């Protein structure tokens, strides 16, 4: 199989990413808020930081593991003229506010590379008379879809700034050979509903978490939950989280690090009660049951005791500061092997207190780039990498990854 995610922490085998390119240099400070950025990003440093993160992935993954650039997938699809025309028609239909129909004929004359450049950068070279905003958020591939088991949730953007990216992912799943075996296992939503991949976390084959956030609507959550339950997922935990920029997705305040360990932002997770609803099948209907807390729900449904490691440590000011710089947004390469921004020092100190060996990107790459990495032998490791430019876009290691295949343990 090319696609399959049994849980958040199973060993990583295939992941889709996007190393930031010229599109981030096209963000005008005047329009940065509209483009969902808190600051402008220095392209060359952001690119270097991202490539360093990918070196960690490659060192930890098996020999047949793959780190895949999303634009390479799109370019393969766009080699087919009919796919390019289909995508242009899709943009016109789904994005009427962009007035793309006015340059429809010109777009259809573009070769694959130039059409893809238009999608990402927003202009038609060499003609600069028609311009759209760039798509700098393509860096955060996580939000474009979510693989749950052998099914794919095709996200639907909550914000106009990301609409072209989501259409691009839709086209990739429909036309790229990598998704051939599972393209009929897609879960879609319609109308004004929205759901984004950062709100979907796979606790196990039977339990999936979905955040009801700033970016995932109640109707989008319910629609996807019902369809997941139809596929065999036994419980979907709907987690109501603050509807604000700092916690735009569930994975900005909660991520899995090991089979029974999570990184959490205490004010939004530990200090909240009655904000989790268990959705499960009962005959032909979906039943609901309110849970006291997320920890209680996970422990009850998985039969495991969970350890919540506090982002930012014990002091509240550090919890808020490090959540802001994505301290709770870690990405698991294998059970107990996680990657996160090194600037979140208090979070890493807490991980060390819970038995994680701390390594920076250079030490980890030096040790494992040229020999197999055995997570069972090495034990729990928290790997830090530099992301001073990347974090200006408000997203951490999990936000910047779309895993599509993890090994079974």
Secondary structure in CASP SS format (residue, H / E / C, confidence):
PFRMAT SS
TARGET T0000
AUTHOR 0000-0000-0000
METHOD secondary structure of the structure
MODEL  1
X C 1.00
X C 1.00
X C 1.00
X E 1.00
X E 1.00
X C 1.00
X C 1.00
X C 1.00
X C 1.00
X C 1.00
X C 1.00
X E 1.00
X E 1.00
X E 1.00
X E 1.00
X E 1.00
X E 1.00
X C 1.00
X C 1.00
X C 1.00
X C 1.00
X H 1.00
X H 1.00
X H 1.00
X H 1.00
X H 1.00
X C 1.00
X C 1.00
X H 1.00
X H 1.00
X H 1.00
X C 1.00
X C 1.00
X C 1.00
X C 1.00
X C 1.00
X C 1.00
X C 1.00
X C 1.00
X C 1.00
X C 1.00
X C 1.00
X H 1.00
X H 1.00
X H 1.00
X H 1.00
X H 1.00
X H 1.00
X H 1.00
X H 1.00
X H 1.00
X H 1.00
X H 1.00
X H 1.00
X H 1.00
X H 1.00
X H 1.00
X H 1.00
X H 1.00
X H 1.00
X C 1.00
X C 1.00
X C 1.00
X C 1.00
X C 1.00
X E 1.00
X E 1.00
X E 1.00
X E 1.00
X H 1.00
X H 1.00
X H 1.00
X H 1.00
X H 1.00
X H 1.00
X H 1.00
X H 1.00
X H 1.00
X C 1.00
X C 1.00
X H 1.00
X H 1.00
X H 1.00
X H 1.00
X H 1.00
X H 1.00
X H 1.00
X H 1.00
X H 1.00
X H 1.00
X H 1.00
X H 1.00
X H 1.00
X H 1.00
X C 1.00
X H 1.00
X H 1.00
X H 1.00
X C 1.00
X H 1.00
X H 1.00
X H 1.00
X H 1.00
X H 1.00
X H 1.00
X H 1.00
X H 1.00
X H 1.00
X C 1.00
X C 1.00
X C 1.00
X H 1.00
X H 1.00
X H 1.00
X H 1.00
X H 1.00
X H 1.00
X H 1.00
X H 1.00
X H 1.00
X H 1.00
X C 1.00
X E 1.00
X E 1.00
X C 1.00
X C 1.00
X E 1.00
X E 1.00
X E 1.00
X E 1.00
X E 1.00
X C 1.00
X C 1.00
X C 1.00
X C 1.00
X H 1.00
X H 1.00
X H 1.00
X H 1.00
X C 1.00
X H 1.00
X H 1.00
X H 1.00
X H 1.00
X E 1.00
X E 1.00
X E 1.00
X E 1.00
X E 1.00
X C 1.00
X E 1.00
X E 1.00
X E 1.00
X E 1.00
X C 1.00
X E 1.00
X C 1.00
X C 1.00
X C 1.00
X H 1.00
X H 1.00
X H 1.00
X H 1.00
X H 1.00
X H 1.00
X H 1.00
X H 1.00
X H 1.00
X H 1.00
X H 1.00
X H 1.00
X H 1.00
X H 1.00
X H 1.00
X H 1.00
X C 1.00
X H 1.00
X H 1.00
X H 1.00
X C 1.00
X C 1.00
X C 1.00
X H 1.00
X H 1.00
X H 1.00
X E 1.00
X E 1.00
X C 1.00
X C 1.00
X C 1.00
X C 1.00
X C 1.00
X C 1.00
X C 1.00
X E 1.00
X C 1.00
X H 1.00
X H 1.00
X H 1.00
X E 1.00
X E 1.00
X E 1.00
X C 1.00
X C 1.00
X C 1.00
X C 1.00
X E 1.00
X E 1.00
X E 1.00
X E 1.00
X E 1.00
X E 1.00
X C 1.00
X C 1.00
X C 1.00
X C 1.00
X C 1.00
X H 1.00
X H 1.00
X H 1.00
X H 1.00
X H 1.00
X H 1.00
X H 1.00
X H 1.00
X H 1.00
X H 1.00
X H 1.00
X H 1.00
X H 1.00
X H 1.00
X C 1.00
X C 1.00
X C 1.00
X E 1.00
X E 1.00
X E 1.00
X E 1.00
X E 1.00
X E 1.00
X C 1.00
X C 1.00
X C 1.00
X C 1.00
X H 1.00
X H 1.00
X H 1.00
X C 1.00
X C 1.00
X H 1.00
X H 1.00
X H 1.00
X C 1.00
X E 1.00
X E 1.00
X E 1.00
X E 1.00
X E 1.00
X C 1.00
X C 1.00
X E 1.00
X E 1.00
X E 1.00
X E 1.00
X C 1.00
X H 1.00
X H 1.00
X H 1.00
X C 1.00
X C 1.00
X C 1.00
X C 1.00
X C 1.00
X C 1.00
X C 1.00
X E 1.00
X E 1.00
X E 1.00
X E 1.00
X E 1.00
X E 1.00
X E 1.00
X C 1.00
X C 1.00
X E 1.00
X E 1.00
X E 1.00
X E 1.00
X E 1.00
X E 1.00
X E 1.00
X C 1.00
X C 1.00
X H 1.00
X H 1.00
X H 1.00
X H 1.00
X H 1.00
X H 1.00
X H 1.00
X H 1.00
X H 1.00
X C 1.00
X C 1.00
X C 1.00
X C 1.00
X E 1.00
X E 1.00
X E 1.00
X E 1.00
X C 1.00
X C 1.00
X C 1.00
X C 1.00
X C 1.00
X H 1.00
X H 1.00
X H 1.00
X H 1.00
X H 1.00
X H 1.00
X H 1.00
X H 1.00
X H 1.00
X C 1.00
X C 1.00
X C 1.00
X C 1.00
X C 1.00
X C 1.00
X E 1.00
X E 1.00
X E 1.00
X E 1.00
X C 1.00
X C 1.00
X E 1.00
X E 1.00
X E 1.00
X E 1.00
X E 1.00
X C 1.00
X C 1.00
X C 1.00
X H 1.00
X H 1.00
X H 1.00
X H 1.00
X H 1.00
X H 1.00
X H 1.00
X H 1.00
X H 1.00
X C 1.00
X C 1.00
X C 1.00
X E 1.00
X E 1.00
X E 1.00
X E 1.00
X H 1.00
X H 1.00
X H 1.00
X H 1.00
X H 1.00
X H 1.00
X H 1.00
X H 1.00
X C 1.00
X C 1.00
X C 1.00
X C 1.00
X C 1.00
X C 1.00
X H 1.00
X H 1.00
X H 1.00
X H 1.00
X C 1.00
X C 1.00
X E 1.00
X E 1.00
X E 1.00
X E 1.00
X E 1.00
X C 1.00
X C 1.00
X C 1.00
X C 1.00
X H 1.00
X H 1.00
X H 1.00
X H 1.00
X C 1.00
X C 1.00
X C 1.00
X C 1.00
X C 1.00
X C 1.00
X C 1.00
X C 1.00
X E 1.00
X E 1.00
X E 1.00
X E 1.00
X E 1.00
X C 1.00
X C 1.00
X C 1.00
END
